[in-house]
């Protein structure tokens, strides 16, 4: 009989926890979400992108062993 009471209490506790979680989720769903920004937070930097592209191309050429001397 003692085990049945423990099982009943454990099941009740789990059911109460699940009920409270469902209420919490429902409350969170009611909170309005902020609107997404229409423009990016930063402007793309063309000079920076060009520099990174040049560096990547140089590394690729060095991997292909295009350069015969090591001037770099």
PDB file of N, CA, C and O in Angstrom, chain B, residues numbered from 101:
ATOM      1  N   UNK B 101       0.819  -1.199   0.000  1.00  0.00           N
ATOM      2  CA  UNK B 101       0.000   0.000   0.000  1.00  0.00           C
ATOM      3  C   UNK B 101       0.863   1.263   0.000  1.00  0.00           C
ATOM      4  O   UNK B 101       0.498   2.273  -0.601  1.00  0.00           O
ATOM      5  N   UNK B 102       1.991   1.196   0.669  1.00  0.00           N
ATOM      6  CA  UNK B 102       2.870   2.352   0.763  1.00  0.00           C
ATOM      7  C   UNK B 102       3.447   2.710  -0.604  1.00  0.00           C
ATOM      8  O   UNK B 102       3.584   3.889  -0.929  1.00  0.00           O
ATOM      9  N   UNK B 103       3.787   1.698  -1.406  1.00  0.00           N
ATOM     10  CA  UNK B 103       4.319   1.954  -2.739  1.00  0.00           C
ATOM     11  C   UNK B 103       3.284   2.607  -3.639  1.00  0.00           C
ATOM     12  O   UNK B 103       3.628   3.471  -4.445  1.00  0.00           O
ATOM     13  N   UNK B 104       2.030   2.211  -3.516  1.00  0.00           N
ATOM     14  CA  UNK B 104       0.982   2.806  -4.343  1.00  0.00           C
ATOM     15  C   UNK B 104       0.813   4.288  -4.037  1.00  0.00           C
ATOM     16  O   UNK B 104       0.579   5.089  -4.942  1.00  0.00           O
ATOM     17  N   UNK B 105       0.932   4.656  -2.757  1.00  0.00           N
ATOM     18  CA  UNK B 105       0.827   6.068  -2.381  1.00  0.00           C
ATOM     19  C   UNK B 105       1.996   6.858  -2.950  1.00  0.00           C
ATOM     20  O   UNK B 105       1.809   7.967  -3.451  1.00  0.00           O
ATOM     21  N   UNK B 106       3.200   6.297  -2.878  1.00  0.00           N
ATOM     22  CA  UNK B 106       4.383   6.980  -3.418  1.00  0.00           C
ATOM     23  C   UNK B 106       4.268   7.173  -4.918  1.00  0.00           C
ATOM     24  O   UNK B 106       4.612   8.228  -5.451  1.00  0.00           O
ATOM     25  N   UNK B 107       3.776   6.135  -5.597  1.00  0.00           N
ATOM     26  CA  UNK B 107       3.610   6.225  -7.046  1.00  0.00           C
ATOM     27  C   UNK B 107       2.556   7.281  -7.384  1.00  0.00           C
ATOM     28  O   UNK B 107       2.735   8.064  -8.317  1.00  0.00           O
ATOM     29  N   UNK B 108       1.474   7.301  -6.634  1.00  0.00           N
ATOM     30  CA  UNK B 108       0.412   8.280  -6.883  1.00  0.00           C
ATOM     31  C   UNK B 108       0.929   9.700  -6.654  1.00  0.00           C
ATOM     32  O   UNK B 108       0.615  10.604  -7.428  1.00  0.00           O
ATOM     33  N   UNK B 109       1.714   9.902  -5.603  1.00  0.00           N
ATOM     34  CA  UNK B 109       2.266  11.229  -5.325  1.00  0.00           C
ATOM     35  C   UNK B 109       3.238  11.629  -6.434  1.00  0.00           C
ATOM     36  O   UNK B 109       3.231  12.781  -6.866  1.00  0.00           O
ATOM     37  N   UNK B 110       4.071  10.702  -6.900  1.00  0.00           N
ATOM     38  CA  UNK B 110       5.035  11.012  -7.950  1.00  0.00           C
ATOM     39  C   UNK B 110       4.322  11.359  -9.254  1.00  0.00           C
ATOM     40  O   UNK B 110       4.704  12.305  -9.942  1.00  0.00           O
ATOM     41  N   UNK B 111       3.292  10.594  -9.589  1.00  0.00           N
ATOM     42  CA  UNK B 111       2.550  10.861 -10.817  1.00  0.00           C
ATOM     43  C   UNK B 111       1.845  12.213 -10.719  1.00  0.00           C
ATOM     44  O   UNK B 111       1.816  12.969 -11.690  1.00  0.00           O
ATOM     45  N   UNK B 112       1.284  12.515  -9.566  1.00  0.00           N
ATOM     46  CA  UNK B 112       0.612  13.800  -9.375  1.00  0.00           C
ATOM     47  C   UNK B 112       1.601  14.953  -9.502  1.00  0.00           C
ATOM     48  O   UNK B 112       1.285  15.980 -10.102  1.00  0.00           O
ATOM     49  N   UNK B 113       2.790  14.787  -8.942  1.00  0.00           N
ATOM     50  CA  UNK B 113       3.805  15.835  -9.036  1.00  0.00           C
ATOM     51  C   UNK B 113       4.214  16.074 -10.484  1.00  0.00           C
ATOM     52  O   UNK B 113       4.361  17.218 -10.912  1.00  0.00           O
ATOM     53  N   UNK B 114       4.396  14.997 -11.232  1.00  0.00           N
ATOM     54  CA  UNK B 114       4.769  15.146 -12.641  1.00  0.00           C
ATOM     55  C   UNK B 114       3.651  15.807 -13.425  1.00  0.00           C
ATOM     56  O   UNK B 114       3.912  16.668 -14.265  1.00  0.00           O
ATOM     57  N   UNK B 115       2.420  15.423 -13.168  1.00  0.00           N
ATOM     58  CA  UNK B 115       1.285  16.025 -13.874  1.00  0.00           C
ATOM     59  C   UNK B 115       1.158  17.508 -13.541  1.00  0.00           C
ATOM     60  O   UNK B 115       0.864  18.316 -14.422  1.00  0.00           O
ATOM     61  N   UNK B 116       1.379  17.877 -12.265  1.00  0.00           N
ATOM     62  CA  UNK B 116       1.343  19.293 -11.889  1.00  0.00           C
ATOM     63  C   UNK B 116       2.455  20.069 -12.572  1.00  0.00           C
ATOM     64  O   UNK B 116       2.238  21.197 -13.015  1.00  0.00           O
ATOM     65  N   UNK B 117       3.633  19.488 -12.662  1.00  0.00           N
ATOM     66  CA  UNK B 117       4.753  20.146 -13.320  1.00  0.00           C
ATOM     67  C   UNK B 117       4.441  20.374 -14.799  1.00  0.00           C
ATOM     68  O   UNK B 117       4.697  21.453 -15.333  1.00  0.00           O
ATOM     69  N   UNK B 118       3.895  19.370 -15.447  1.00  0.00           N
ATOM     70  CA  UNK B 118       3.558  19.505 -16.864  1.00  0.00           C
ATOM     71  C   UNK B 118       2.469  20.551 -17.066  1.00  0.00           C
ATOM     72  O   UNK B 118       2.497  21.297 -18.044  1.00  0.00           O
ATOM     73  N   UNK B 119       1.518  20.609 -16.152  1.00  0.00           N
ATOM     74  CA  UNK B 119       0.441  21.611 -16.248  1.00  0.00           C
ATOM     75  C   UNK B 119       1.004  23.013 -16.087  1.00  0.00           C
ATOM     76  O   UNK B 119       0.636  23.919 -16.834  1.00  0.00           O
ATOM     77  N   UNK B 120       1.898  23.200 -15.113  1.00  0.00           N
ATOM     78  CA  UNK B 120       2.503  24.516 -14.900  1.00  0.00           C
ATOM     79  C   UNK B 120       3.340  24.932 -16.114  1.00  0.00           C
ATOM     80  O   UNK B 120       3.331  26.102 -16.498  1.00  0.00           O
ATOM     81  N   UNK B 121       4.050  23.996 -16.711  1.00  0.00           N
ATOM     82  CA  UNK B 121       4.843  24.298 -17.905  1.00  0.00           C
ATOM     83  C   UNK B 121       3.954  24.701 -19.072  1.00  0.00           C
ATOM     84  O   UNK B 121       4.301  25.601 -19.838  1.00  0.00           O
ATOM     85  N   UNK B 122       2.806  24.038 -19.212  1.00  0.00           N
ATOM     86  CA  UNK B 122       1.906  24.399 -20.310  1.00  0.00           C
ATOM     87  C   UNK B 122       1.344  25.796 -20.095  1.00  0.00           C
ATOM     88  O   UNK B 122       1.172  26.547 -21.055  1.00  0.00           O
ATOM     89  N   UNK B 123       1.051  26.159 -18.833  1.00  0.00           N
ATOM     90  CA  UNK B 123       0.581  27.519 -18.553  1.00  0.00           C
ATOM     91  C   UNK B 123       1.673  28.546 -18.852  1.00  0.00           C
ATOM     92  O   UNK B 123       1.394  29.623 -19.379  1.00  0.00           O
ATOM     93  N   UNK B 124       2.904  28.209 -18.515  1.00  0.00           N
ATOM     94  CA  UNK B 124       4.023  29.112 -18.781  1.00  0.00           C
ATOM     95  C   UNK B 124       4.206  29.329 -20.285  1.00  0.00           C
ATOM     96  O   UNK B 124       4.428  30.454 -20.732  1.00  0.00           O
ATOM     97  N   UNK B 125       4.113  28.259 -21.050  1.00  0.00           N
ATOM     98  CA  UNK B 125       4.250  28.376 -22.505  1.00  0.00           C
ATOM     99  C   UNK B 125       3.117  29.205 -23.099  1.00  0.00           C
ATOM    100  O   UNK B 125       3.336  30.001 -24.011  1.00  0.00           O
ATOM    101  N   UNK B 126       1.917  29.017 -22.583  1.00  0.00           N
ATOM    102  CA  UNK B 126       0.784  29.787 -23.081  1.00  0.00           C
ATOM    103  C   UNK B 126       0.958  31.270 -22.756  1.00  0.00           C
ATOM    104  O   UNK B 126       0.625  32.129 -23.573  1.00  0.00           O
ATOM    105  N   UNK B 127       1.476  31.570 -21.574  1.00  0.00           N
ATOM    106  CA  UNK B 127       1.701  32.966 -21.203  1.00  0.00           C
ATOM    107  C   UNK B 127       2.784  33.582 -22.080  1.00  0.00           C
ATOM    108  O   UNK B 127       2.668  34.740 -22.480  1.00  0.00           O
ATOM    109  N   UNK B 128       3.834  32.823 -22.384  1.00  0.00           N
ATOM    110  CA  UNK B 128       4.898  33.337 -23.243  1.00  0.00           C
ATOM    111  C   UNK B 128       4.397  33.578 -24.665  1.00  0.00           C
ATOM    112  O   UNK B 128       4.855  34.502 -25.337  1.00  0.00           O
ATOM    113  N   UNK B 129       3.461  32.753 -25.124  1.00  0.00           N
ATOM    114  CA  UNK B 129       2.934  32.912 -26.478  1.00  0.00           C
ATOM    115  C   UNK B 129       2.095  34.177 -26.605  1.00  0.00           C
ATOM    116  O   UNK B 129       1.952  34.724 -27.699  1.00  0.00           O
ATOM    117  N   UNK B 130       1.543  34.639 -25.496  1.00  0.00           N
ATOM    118  CA  UNK B 130       0.687  35.841 -25.537  1.00  0.00           C
ATOM    119  C   UNK B 130       1.509  37.125 -25.595  1.00  0.00           C
ATOM    120  O   UNK B 130       0.992  38.163 -26.010  1.00  0.00           O
ATOM    121  N   UNK B 131       2.772  37.077 -25.188  1.00  0.00           N
ATOM    122  CA  UNK B 131       3.611  38.267 -25.197  1.00  0.00           C
ATOM    123  C   UNK B 131       3.971  38.588 -26.641  1.00  0.00           C
ATOM    124  O   UNK B 131       4.495  37.727 -27.347  1.00  0.00           O
ATOM    125  N   UNK B 132       3.700  39.817 -27.098  1.00  0.00           N
ATOM    126  CA  UNK B 132       4.019  40.154 -28.496  1.00  0.00           C
ATOM    127  C   UNK B 132       5.524  40.207 -28.712  1.00  0.00           C
ATOM    128  O   UNK B 132       6.281  40.702 -27.877  1.00  0.00           O
ATOM    129  N   UNK B 133       5.922  39.692 -29.833  1.00  0.00           N
ATOM    130  CA  UNK B 133       7.333  39.682 -30.209  1.00  0.00           C
ATOM    131  C   UNK B 133       7.681  41.015 -30.873  1.00  0.00           C
ATOM    132  O   UNK B 133       6.858  41.574 -31.599  1.00  0.00           O
ATOM    133  N   UNK B 134       8.888  41.528 -30.634  1.00  0.00           N
ATOM    134  CA  UNK B 134       9.278  42.771 -31.306  1.00  0.00           C
ATOM    135  C   UNK B 134       9.440  42.538 -32.810  1.00  0.00           C
ATOM    136  O   UNK B 134       9.847  41.463 -33.251  1.00  0.00           O
ATOM    137  N   UNK B 135       9.119  43.552 -33.563  1.00  0.00           N
ATOM    138  CA  UNK B 135       9.222  43.453 -35.020  1.00  0.00           C
ATOM    139  C   UNK B 135      10.688  43.349 -35.436  1.00  0.00           C
ATOM    140  O   UNK B 135      11.565  43.963 -34.827  1.00  0.00           O
ATOM    141  N   UNK B 136      10.932  42.579 -36.457  1.00  0.00           N
ATOM    142  CA  UNK B 136      12.293  42.415 -36.956  1.00  0.00           C
ATOM    143  C   UNK B 136      12.740  43.706 -37.638  1.00  0.00           C
ATOM    144  O   UNK B 136      11.944  44.355 -38.316  1.00  0.00           O
ATOM    145  N   UNK B 137      14.005  44.082 -37.463  1.00  0.00           N
ATOM    146  CA  UNK B 137      14.485  45.292 -38.127  1.00  0.00           C
ATOM    147  C   UNK B 137      14.458  45.121 -39.647  1.00  0.00           C
ATOM    148  O   UNK B 137      14.716  44.036 -40.169  1.00  0.00           O
ATOM    149  N   UNK B 138      14.142  46.207 -40.337  1.00  0.00           N
ATOM    150  CA  UNK B 138      14.015  46.136 -41.789  1.00  0.00           C
ATOM    151  C   UNK B 138      15.367  46.279 -42.488  1.00  0.00           C
ATOM    152  O   UNK B 138      15.508  45.867 -43.639  1.00  0.00           O
ATOM    153  N   UNK B 139      16.347  46.848 -41.820  1.00  0.00           N
ATOM    154  CA  UNK B 139      17.656  47.018 -42.441  1.00  0.00           C
ATOM    155  C   UNK B 139      18.719  46.402 -41.549  1.00  0.00           C
ATOM    156  O   UNK B 139      18.504  46.261 -40.345  1.00  0.00           O
ATOM    157  N   UNK B 140      19.855  46.035 -42.111  1.00  0.00           N
ATOM    158  CA  UNK B 140      20.908  45.441 -41.289  1.00  0.00           C
ATOM    159  C   UNK B 140      21.454  46.450 -40.284  1.00  0.00           C
ATOM    160  O   UNK B 140      21.363  47.659 -40.497  1.00  0.00           O
ATOM    161  N   UNK B 141      22.023  45.947 -39.188  1.00  0.00           N
ATOM    162  CA  UNK B 141      22.556  46.818 -38.153  1.00  0.00           C
ATOM    163  C   UNK B 141      23.863  47.476 -38.576  1.00  0.00           C
ATOM    164  O   UNK B 141      24.255  48.492 -38.002  1.00  0.00           O
ATOM    165  N   UNK B 142      24.528  46.924 -39.551  1.00  0.00           N
ATOM    166  CA  UNK B 142      25.785  47.495 -40.009  1.00  0.00           C
ATOM    167  C   UNK B 142      25.778  47.545 -41.531  1.00  0.00           C
ATOM    168  O   UNK B 142      25.135  46.725 -42.188  1.00  0.00           O
ATOM    169  N   UNK B 143      26.486  48.497 -42.071  1.00  0.00           N
ATOM    170  CA  UNK B 143      26.601  48.618 -43.523  1.00  0.00           C
ATOM    171  C   UNK B 143      27.771  47.751 -43.987  1.00  0.00           C
ATOM    172  O   UNK B 143      28.817  47.747 -43.339  1.00  0.00           O
ATOM    173  N   UNK B 144      27.624  47.026 -45.077  1.00  0.00           N
ATOM    174  CA  UNK B 144      28.734  46.209 -45.571  1.00  0.00           C
ATOM    175  C   UNK B 144      29.912  47.089 -45.980  1.00  0.00           C
ATOM    176  O   UNK B 144      29.733  48.139 -46.598  1.00  0.00           O
ATOM    177  N   UNK B 145      31.091  46.655 -45.634  1.00  0.00           N
ATOM    178  CA  UNK B 145      32.305  47.407 -45.921  1.00  0.00           C
ATOM    179  C   UNK B 145      32.945  46.819 -47.176  1.00  0.00           C
ATOM    180  O   UNK B 145      33.483  45.712 -47.139  1.00  0.00           O
ATOM    181  N   UNK B 146      32.890  47.546 -48.270  1.00  0.00           N
ATOM    182  CA  UNK B 146      33.407  47.052 -49.546  1.00  0.00           C
ATOM    183  C   UNK B 146      34.929  46.888 -49.504  1.00  0.00           C
ATOM    184  O   UNK B 146      35.465  45.926 -50.054  1.00  0.00           O
ATOM    185  N   UNK B 147      35.626  47.829 -48.849  1.00  0.00           N
ATOM    186  CA  UNK B 147      37.084  47.731 -48.785  1.00  0.00           C
ATOM    187  C   UNK B 147      37.514  46.519 -47.966  1.00  0.00           C
ATOM    188  O   UNK B 147      38.463  45.825 -48.329  1.00  0.00           O
ATOM    189  N   UNK B 148      36.824  46.270 -46.874  1.00  0.00           N
ATOM    190  CA  UNK B 148      37.162  45.116 -46.049  1.00  0.00           C
ATOM    191  C   UNK B 148      36.909  43.809 -46.775  1.00  0.00           C
ATOM    192  O   UNK B 148      37.713  42.880 -46.698  1.00  0.00           O
ATOM    193  N   UNK B 149      35.782  43.739 -47.483  1.00  0.00           N
ATOM    194  CA  UNK B 149      35.462  42.526 -48.239  1.00  0.00           C
ATOM    195  C   UNK B 149      36.485  42.289 -49.339  1.00  0.00           C
ATOM    196  O   UNK B 149      36.886  41.152 -49.587  1.00  0.00           O
ATOM    197  N   UNK B 150      36.907  43.362 -49.998  1.00  0.00           N
ATOM    198  CA  UNK B 150      37.901  43.232 -51.058  1.00  0.00           C
ATOM    199  C   UNK B 150      39.233  42.740 -50.504  1.00  0.00           C
ATOM    200  O   UNK B 150      39.889  41.895 -51.114  1.00  0.00           O
ATOM    201  N   UNK B 151      39.631  43.264 -49.354  1.00  0.00           N
ATOM    202  CA  UNK B 151      40.881  42.839 -48.734  1.00  0.00           C
ATOM    203  C   UNK B 151      40.848  41.369 -48.330  1.00  0.00           C
ATOM    204  O   UNK B 151      41.821  40.642 -48.529  1.00  0.00           O
ATOM    205  N   UNK B 152      39.711  40.932 -47.756  1.00  0.00           N
ATOM    206  CA  UNK B 152      39.591  39.526 -47.367  1.00  0.00           C
ATOM    207  C   UNK B 152      39.612  38.619 -48.593  1.00  0.00           C
ATOM    208  O   UNK B 152      40.189  37.532 -48.564  1.00  0.00           O
ATOM    209  N   UNK B 153      38.981  39.076 -49.664  1.00  0.00           N
ATOM    210  CA  UNK B 153      38.970  38.278 -50.881  1.00  0.00           C
ATOM    211  C   UNK B 153      40.380  38.165 -51.457  1.00  0.00           C
ATOM    212  O   UNK B 153      40.775  37.091 -51.911  1.00  0.00           O
ATOM    213  N   UNK B 154      41.130  39.239 -51.443  1.00  0.00           N
ATOM    214  CA  UNK B 154      42.514  39.197 -51.934  1.00  0.00           C
ATOM    215  C   UNK B 154      43.363  38.259 -51.089  1.00  0.00           C
ATOM    216  O   UNK B 154      44.171  37.501 -51.625  1.00  0.00           O
ATOM    217  N   UNK B 155      43.189  38.305 -49.776  1.00  0.00           N
ATOM    218  CA  UNK B 155      43.965  37.432 -48.900  1.00  0.00           C
ATOM    219  C   UNK B 155      43.630  35.965 -49.158  1.00  0.00           C
ATOM    220  O   UNK B 155      44.524  35.120 -49.198  1.00  0.00           O
ATOM    221  N   UNK B 156      42.352  35.665 -49.333  1.00  0.00           N
ATOM    222  CA  UNK B 156      41.961  34.284 -49.612  1.00  0.00           C
ATOM    223  C   UNK B 156      42.512  33.815 -50.954  1.00  0.00           C
ATOM    224  O   UNK B 156      42.940  32.668 -51.084  1.00  0.00           O
ATOM    225  N   UNK B 157      42.505  34.703 -51.960  1.00  0.00           N
ATOM    226  CA  UNK B 157      43.033  34.336 -53.269  1.00  0.00           C
ATOM    227  C   UNK B 157      44.546  34.104 -53.194  1.00  0.00           C
ATOM    228  O   UNK B 157      45.061  33.186 -53.833  1.00  0.00           O
ATOM    229  N   UNK B 158      45.254  34.922 -52.425  1.00  0.00           N
ATOM    230  CA  UNK B 158      46.695  34.740 -52.265  1.00  0.00           C
ATOM    231  C   UNK B 158      46.991  33.407 -51.594  1.00  0.00           C
ATOM    232  O   UNK B 158      47.901  32.694 -52.016  1.00  0.00           O
ATOM    233  N   UNK B 159      46.238  33.060 -50.554  1.00  0.00           N
ATOM    234  CA  UNK B 159      46.446  31.770 -49.890  1.00  0.00           C
ATOM    235  C   UNK B 159      46.186  30.614 -50.845  1.00  0.00           C
ATOM    236  O   UNK B 159      46.898  29.610 -50.831  1.00  0.00           O
ATOM    237  N   UNK B 160      45.154  30.767 -51.675  1.00  0.00           N
ATOM    238  CA  UNK B 160      44.834  29.706 -52.632  1.00  0.00           C
ATOM    239  C   UNK B 160      45.971  29.546 -53.650  1.00  0.00           C
ATOM    240  O   UNK B 160      46.359  28.423 -53.972  1.00  0.00           O
ATOM    241  N   UNK B 161      46.492  30.638 -54.142  1.00  0.00           N
ATOM    242  CA  UNK B 161      47.587  30.563 -55.105  1.00  0.00           C
ATOM    243  C   UNK B 161      48.840  29.959 -54.470  1.00  0.00           C
ATOM    244  O   UNK B 161      49.579  29.220 -55.120  1.00  0.00           O
ATOM    245  N   UNK B 162      49.069  30.279 -53.198  1.00  0.00           N
ATOM    246  CA  UNK B 162      50.227  29.702 -52.521  1.00  0.00           C
ATOM    247  C   UNK B 162      50.032  28.201 -52.307  1.00  0.00           C
ATOM    248  O   UNK B 162      50.997  27.439 -52.366  1.00  0.00           O
ATOM    249  N   UNK B 163      48.801  27.772 -52.061  1.00  0.00           N
ATOM    250  CA  UNK B 163      48.533  26.347 -51.898  1.00  0.00           C
ATOM    251  C   UNK B 163      48.728  25.606 -53.213  1.00  0.00           C
ATOM    252  O   UNK B 163      49.169  24.457 -53.221  1.00  0.00           O
ATOM    253  N   UNK B 164      48.403  26.256 -54.321  1.00  0.00           N
ATOM    254  CA  UNK B 164      48.592  25.644 -55.632  1.00  0.00           C
ATOM    255  C   UNK B 164      50.044  25.738 -56.081  1.00  0.00           C
ATOM    256  O   UNK B 164      50.395  25.244 -57.152  1.00  0.00           O
ATOM    257  N   UNK B 165      50.888  26.368 -55.272  1.00  0.00           N
ATOM    258  CA  UNK B 165      52.313  26.546 -55.548  1.00  0.00           C
ATOM    259  C   UNK B 165      52.531  27.281 -56.873  1.00  0.00           C
ATOM    260  O   UNK B 165      53.364  26.906 -57.699  1.00  0.00           O
ATOM    261  N   UNK B 166      51.754  28.330 -57.031  1.00  0.00           N
ATOM    262  CA  UNK B 166      51.882  29.153 -58.226  1.00  0.00           C
ATOM    263  C   UNK B 166      53.172  29.955 -58.177  1.00  0.00           C
ATOM    264  O   UNK B 166      53.817  30.169 -59.203  1.00  0.00           O
ATOM    265  N   UNK B 167      53.545  30.395 -56.985  1.00  0.00           N
ATOM    266  CA  UNK B 167      54.739  31.213 -56.840  1.00  0.00           C
ATOM    267  C   UNK B 167      55.964  30.324 -56.689  1.00  0.00           C
ATOM    268  O   UNK B 167      55.951  29.381 -55.899  1.00  0.00           O
ATOM    269  N   UNK B 168      57.025  30.617 -57.442  1.00  0.00           N
ATOM    270  CA  UNK B 168      58.242  29.818 -57.378  1.00  0.00           C
ATOM    271  C   UNK B 168      59.175  30.339 -56.303  1.00  0.00           C
ATOM    272  O   UNK B 168      59.899  29.555 -55.690  1.00  0.00           O
ATOM    273  N   UNK B 169      59.176  31.639 -56.057  1.00  0.00           N
ATOM    274  CA  UNK B 169      60.059  32.196 -55.034  1.00  0.00           C
ATOM    275  C   UNK B 169      59.220  32.538 -53.797  1.00  0.00           C
ATOM    276  O   UNK B 169      57.999  32.677 -53.865  1.00  0.00           O
ATOM    277  N   UNK B 170      59.914  32.668 -52.677  1.00  0.00           N
ATOM    278  CA  UNK B 170      59.220  32.982 -51.426  1.00  0.00           C
ATOM    279  C   UNK B 170      59.476  34.437 -51.074  1.00  0.00           C
ATOM    280  O   UNK B 170      60.250  34.740 -50.165  1.00  0.00           O
ATOM    281  N   UNK B 171      58.828  35.324 -51.790  1.00  0.00           N
ATOM    282  CA  UNK B 171      58.976  36.754 -51.523  1.00  0.00           C
ATOM    283  C   UNK B 171      57.941  37.228 -50.525  1.00  0.00           C
ATOM    284  O   UNK B 171      57.990  38.387 -50.113  1.00  0.00           O
ATOM    285  N   UNK B 172      57.029  36.406 -50.128  1.00  0.00           N
ATOM    286  CA  UNK B 172      55.918  36.858 -49.295  1.00  0.00           C
ATOM    287  C   UNK B 172      56.167  36.578 -47.846  1.00  0.00           C
ATOM    288  O   UNK B 172      55.328  36.895 -47.003  1.00  0.00           O
TER     289      UNK B 172
END
